[in-house]
Amino acid sequence: MKAPPRLQALVDEGLIDTVVRQLMSGKEAMVYVVRCGDDTRCAKIYKDATQRSFRQAVDYTENRRVKNSRQARAMAKGTRFGRQAAEAAWQSAEVDALYRLAAAGVRVPTPYNFHEGVLLMELVTDAHGDAAPRLNDVVFSPEDARRHHASLLVEVVRMLAAGVVHGDLSEFNILLAADGPVVIDLPQAVDAAGNNHAGRMLLRDVDNLRQFFGQFAPELLATRYGEEIWSLYQRGTLTPQTPLTGRFDRPDGPVDLQGVLREVDDARAEEAARVLRMGA
């Protein structure tokens, strides 16, 4: 097919040879299957902020680093330059997270290049060599549900050990490759130590996995892996080799009512953003 204008620059630079087909078009990006020499890869073209229904919620962008103080001031003021800088930071967040997580051994698509707002990365495939389906398009046996749930908890722990929380992990942004699940879509990833909302996001990520796989293996619905993982992380004892039980006993003590109310308000705002993101 004819290369879209945004991909023509990569063709001109020799980064890709041909555009095979469009793979998907979502709220935030369009993805194309491309050929690079003998390899088949995918190219993710980020949409401009004005074309996206999901906005850069402050919870996600908190404590994100930018190149210089001028950019930071402009972003805070909301100037045109600031909005452009914020958009660039939003896009590069996924690129940075992919390289960081791939180096840590997390199952994410291998990134190859980022050029003019286009991310060139591995095409995740199924056993037949076709583009891998998302989890929400697959029906699982109880055994497979338990197995994939366990493997994804390992990936969540590996991400956290690398200092990253996905922030929007669900059955809609996990692909089922020939050799197991692969985590995708990371522009909203947050720094586990530097973002005050990271703990709540981690709990929500794990709860999304629990709810999805619990449809096929109901015993998973009674587990509390999220609280266990975050508690171990806060104590500095979490590693990818740490055995998990799925049990968690909340410490006794006075209830911080105002803190609970803030958590409820924040959770409502995040759910509203998630509904916009998923097009529900």
KOLLUMZA-297445 format. One record per residue (C-alpha): y, x, z; residue in three letters. Coordinates in steps of 0.25 Angstrom, whole numbers, padded with zeros to 4 digits, always signed. Each point is the difference from the previous one (the first is absolute). Example, Ala and Ser with C-alpha at 12.3 -4.5 7.8 and 13.67 -1.06 7.14 Angstrom:
2
-0018+0049+0031ALA/+0014+0006-0002SER/
# end
This chain:
280
+0000+0000+0000MET/+0015+0004-0002LYS/+0005+0008+0012ALA/+0010-0009+0009PRO/+0013+0007+0001PRO/-0002+0005+0014ARG/-0013+0007-0004LEU/+0006+0006-0013GLN/+0007+0011+0008ALA/-0014+0004+0005LEU/-0005+0000-0014VAL/+0012+0009-0004ASP/-0003+0009+0011GLU/-0015+0002-0003GLY/-0004-0006+0013LEU/-0008-0011-0007ILE/-0005-0001-0014ASP/-0002-0015-0002THR/+0001-0014+0007VAL/-0013-0007+0000VAL/+0004-0014+0006ARG/+0007-0007+0011GLN/-0008+0000+0013LEU/+0008-0009+0008MET/+0014-0005+0003SER/+0004-0003+0015GLY/+0012-0003+0008LYS/+0004+0015+0001GLU/-0006+0007-0012ALA/-0007+0000-0013MET/-0013+0008-0002VAL/-0005+0005-0013TYR/-0013+0007-0004VAL/+0004+0013-0007VAL/-0007+0012-0007ARG/+0003+0014+0005CYS/-0009+0010-0009GLY/-0014-0004+0003ASP/+0004-0007+0013ASP/+0003-0015+0002THR/+0010-0002+0011ARG/+0010-0011+0004CYS/+0015+0000-0001ALA/+0008-0008+0011LYS/+0014-0004-0005ILE/+0008-0005+0012TYR/+0009-0012-0002LYS/+0015+0001+0004ASP/+0003-0006+0013ALA/+0008-0012-0006THR/-0013-0004-0008GLN/-0009+0000+0013ARG/-0002-0011+0009SER/-0004+0009+0012PHE/+0012+0007+0006ARG/+0000+0013+0007GLN/+0000-0005+0015ALA/+0007+0008+0010VAL/-0013+0001+0008ASP/-0007+0008-0011TYR/+0012+0009-0004THR/+0003+0004+0014GLU/+0001+0015+0002ASN/-0003+0003-0014ARG/+0005+0013-0004ARG/+0010+0002-0012VAL/+0004+0013-0007LYS/+0014+0001+0007ASN/+0010-0006+0009SER/+0008-0005-0011ARG/-0011-0009-0005GLN/-0003-0004+0014ALA/+0015-0005+0002ARG/+0000-0007-0013ALA/-0013-0007+0003MET/+0005-0005+0013ALA/+0013-0005-0006LYS/-0007-0007-0012GLY/+0008+0006-0011THR/-0005+0001-0014ARG/-0004+0014+0001PHE/-0007-0003+0014GLY/-0008-0012-0006ARG/-0004+0010-0011GLN/-0004+0010+0010ALA/-0008-0010+0008ALA/-0007-0004-0012GLU/-0004+0014-0003ALA/-0005+0002+0014ALA/-0008-0013+0000TRP/-0007+0005-0013GLN/-0002+0014+0005SER/-0006-0005+0013ALA/-0013-0004-0007GLU/+0000+0013-0008VAL/+0002+0008+0013ASP/-0011-0008+0008ALA/-0010+0001-0012LEU/+0001+0015+0000TYR/+0000+0001+0015ARG/-0012-0009+0002LEU/-0008+0006-0012ALA/+0001+0013+0007ALA/-0005-0006+0013ALA/-0012-0005-0007GLY/+0004-0015+0000VAL/-0006-0008-0011ARG/+0012-0002-0009VAL/+0002+0001-0015PRO/+0003+0015-0003THR/+0015+0001-0004PRO/+0003+0009-0012TYR/+0015-0001-0003ASN/+0012-0008+0003PHE/+0011+0000-0011HIS/+0012-0010-0002GLU/-0005-0011+0009GLY/-0015+0001-0005VAL/-0012+0004+0008LEU/-0011+0006-0008LEU/-0013+0000+0008MET/-0015-0002+0000GLU/-0006-0013-0006LEU/-0010-0005+0011VAL/-0012-0005-0007THR/-0013-0008+0003ASP/-0014+0003-0003ALA/+0001-0003-0014HIS/+0013+0008-0002GLY/+0009-0012-0001ASP/+0012-0001+0009ALA/-0004-0003+0014ALA/+0002-0014+0006PRO/+0008-0003+0012ARG/-0007-0005+0012LEU/+0005-0014-0001ASN/-0007-0001-0013ASP/-0014+0003+0006VAL/-0010-0008+0008VAL/-0008+0009+0011PHE/-0013-0002+0007SER/+0001+0002+0015PRO/-0006+0014-0001GLU/+0010+0004-0011ASP/+0012-0006+0008ALA/-0004+0008+0013ARG/-0002+0013-0008ARG/+0013-0001-0008HIS/+0008-0005+0013HIS/-0006+0013+0007ALA/+0004+0009-0011SER/+0014-0005-0001LEU/+0002+0001+0015LEU/-0003+0015-0002VAL/+0011+0001-0011GLU/+0010-0007+0009VAL/-0003+0010+0011VAL/+0001+0012-0010ARG/+0013-0006-0005MET/+0005-0001+0015LEU/-0005+0014+0003ALA/+0008+0005-0012ALA/+0012-0007+0006GLY/+0001-0012-0010VAL/-0002-0015+0002VAL/-0002-0008-0012HIS/+0009-0012+0004GLY/-0006-0010-0009ASP/-0015+0002-0001LEU/-0008-0012-0004SER/-0010-0004-0010GLU/+0010-0001-0011PHE/+0003+0015+0000ASN/-0014+0006+0002ILE/-0008+0003-0012LEU/-0016+0000+0000LEU/-0003+0012-0008ALA/-0015+0004-0004ALA/-0001+0008+0013ASP/+0008-0009+0010GLY/+0014-0005+0003PRO/+0012+0007-0004VAL/+0014-0003+0006VAL/+0012-0002-0009ILE/+0014-0005+0000ASP/+0008+0009+0010LEU/+0015-0001-0003PRO/+0001-0007+0014GLN/-0008+0011+0008ALA/+0007+0004+0013VAL/+0000+0012+0008ASP/-0009-0002+0012ALA/+0008+0008+0010ALA/+0014-0003-0005GLY/+0000-0015-0003ASN/+0001-0009+0012ASN/-0007-0011-0007HIS/-0012+0009-0004ALA/-0009-0005+0011GLY/+0002-0015-0003ARG/-0002+0003-0015MET/-0013+0008+0003LEU/-0005-0012+0008LEU/+0003-0010-0011ARG/-0007+0009-0010ASP/-0013+0001+0008VAL/+0001-0015+0003ASP/+0001-0003-0015ASN/-0013+0008-0002LEU/-0006-0008+0011ARG/+0004-0013-0005GLN/-0005+0003-0014PHE/-0013+0006+0003PHE/-0002-0010+0011GLY/-0002-0011-0011GLN/-0013+0007-0004PHE/-0004+0006+0014ALA/+0005-0010+0011PRO/-0003+0010+0011GLU/+0011+0009-0005LEU/+0010-0011+0005LEU/-0002+0004+0014ALA/+0003+0014-0001THR/+0013+0007+0004ARG/+0000+0013-0008TYR/+0015+0000-0002GLY/+0004+0000+0015GLU/-0011+0011+0002GLU/+0004+0009-0011ILE/+0015-0001+0004TRP/-0003+0003+0015SER/-0008+0012-0004LEU/+0011+0005-0009TYR/+0011-0002+0011GLN/-0009+0008+0010ARG/-0001+0011-0011GLY/-0015-0001+0000THR/-0003-0006-0014LEU/-0006+0008-0010THR/-0008-0004-0013PRO/-0013+0003+0008GLN/+0004-0009+0012THR/-0011-0010+0002PRO/+0006-0015+0000LEU/-0006-0011+0008THR/+0008-0012-0004GLY/+0003-0003+0014ARG/+0013+0001+0007PHE/+0004-0004+0015ASP/+0015-0002+0001ARG/+0006+0007+0012PRO/+0004-0009+0012ASP/+0015+0000+0004GLY/+0013-0008-0001PRO/+0002-0007-0013VAL/+0013+0004-0008ASP/+0004-0014-0004LEU/+0012+0005-0008GLN/-0009+0010-0007GLY/-0010-0011-0004VAL/+0011-0009-0006LEU/+0005+0012-0008ARG/-0014+0003-0005GLU/-0001-0015-0004VAL/+0013+0000-0007ASP/-0003+0013-0008ASP/-0014-0005-0003ALA/+0006-0013-0006ARG/+0010+0008-0009ALA/-0011+0009-0005GLU/-0009-0011-0003GLU/+0011-0007-0008ALA/+0001+0014-0008ALA/-0014+0000-0002ARG/-0001-0014-0006VAL/+0011+0004-0010LEU/-0007+0013-0003ARG/-0014-0007-0003MET/+0007-0012-0008GLY/-0005-0010+0010ALA/
# end
